[in-house]
Amino acid sequence: MRAITGRLRLDRGMSLWHDMVDWVGGYPFEVVRPESILRFYRDRGFELHEITTCGGRLGCNEFVFVRSEHGPSGA
């Protein structure tokens, strides 16, 4: 990046490493509705402990799951 820009940081304040990751394409991700996440983990024996959503806007939802003492549903 320094060879391209002539500096170690860009004006937007991100580190060289984060700029490189963004430039290469970042980490792969898949868009999914919260209901699908909840069903996926519930079926594998987890219970939702906490959730923070982006309220229907662009952003990341955050989930905290704990392993259920009862195991996967239907078991």
C-alpha positions as CSV (number, residue, x, y, z in Angstrom):
1,M,0.0,0.0,0.0
2,R,2.8,2.4,0.8
3,A,4.2,1.9,-2.7
4,I,0.8,2.9,-4.1
5,T,0.0,5.8,-1.8
6,G,3.4,6.9,-0.5
7,R,2.3,6.7,3.1
8,L,1.6,4.1,5.8
9,R,-1.8,5.5,6.7
10,L,-4.6,6.8,4.6
11,D,-6.6,9.9,5.5
12,R,-9.6,7.8,6.7
13,G,-7.6,6.7,9.7
14,M,-7.3,2.9,9.1
15,S,-4.1,1.0,9.5
16,L,-2.2,-0.2,6.6
17,W,-3.2,-3.8,7.4
18,H,-7.0,-3.0,7.4
19,D,-6.7,-1.1,4.2
20,M,-5.0,-4.1,2.6
21,V,-7.7,-6.4,3.8
22,D,-10.4,-4.1,2.5
23,W,-8.6,-3.7,-0.8
24,V,-8.2,-7.5,-1.3
25,G,-11.9,-7.9,-0.6
26,G,-12.2,-8.4,3.2
27,Y,-13.5,-11.6,4.8
28,P,-16.2,-13.6,3.0
29,F,-19.7,-13.4,4.6
30,E,-23.2,-14.5,3.9
31,V,-26.3,-12.5,4.4
32,V,-28.9,-14.3,6.5
33,R,-32.0,-13.4,8.4
34,P,-31.8,-13.6,12.3
35,E,-34.5,-16.3,12.3
36,S,-32.3,-18.6,10.3
37,I,-29.4,-18.1,12.7
38,L,-31.6,-18.8,15.7
39,R,-33.0,-22.0,14.1
40,F,-29.5,-23.2,13.1
41,Y,-28.1,-23.0,16.6
42,R,-31.3,-24.1,18.4
43,D,-31.2,-27.3,16.3
44,R,-27.6,-27.9,17.5
45,G,-28.4,-27.6,21.1
46,F,-27.8,-23.9,21.8
47,E,-30.0,-21.3,23.4
48,L,-30.0,-17.6,22.7
49,H,-28.6,-15.6,25.6
50,E,-28.4,-12.1,24.1
51,I,-29.0,-10.4,20.7
52,T,-28.3,-7.0,19.3
53,T,-29.6,-6.3,15.8
54,C,-28.9,-3.5,13.4
55,G,-32.7,-2.7,13.3
56,G,-33.2,-3.6,9.6
57,R,-30.4,-1.2,8.5
58,L,-27.1,-2.3,7.0
59,G,-24.8,-3.6,9.6
60,C,-24.0,-6.6,11.7
61,N,-26.3,-8.4,14.1
62,E,-24.6,-9.8,17.2
63,F,-25.7,-13.1,18.9
64,V,-24.6,-14.8,22.1
65,F,-25.5,-18.5,22.4
66,V,-25.0,-20.9,25.3
67,R,-25.1,-24.7,25.0
68,S,-28.3,-26.0,26.3
69,E,-28.2,-28.6,29.1
70,H,-30.9,-30.5,27.2
71,G,-28.9,-31.0,24.0
72,P,-30.2,-30.5,20.5
73,S,-34.0,-30.3,20.1
74,G,-35.7,-33.5,19.1
75,A,-32.9,-35.6,20.7
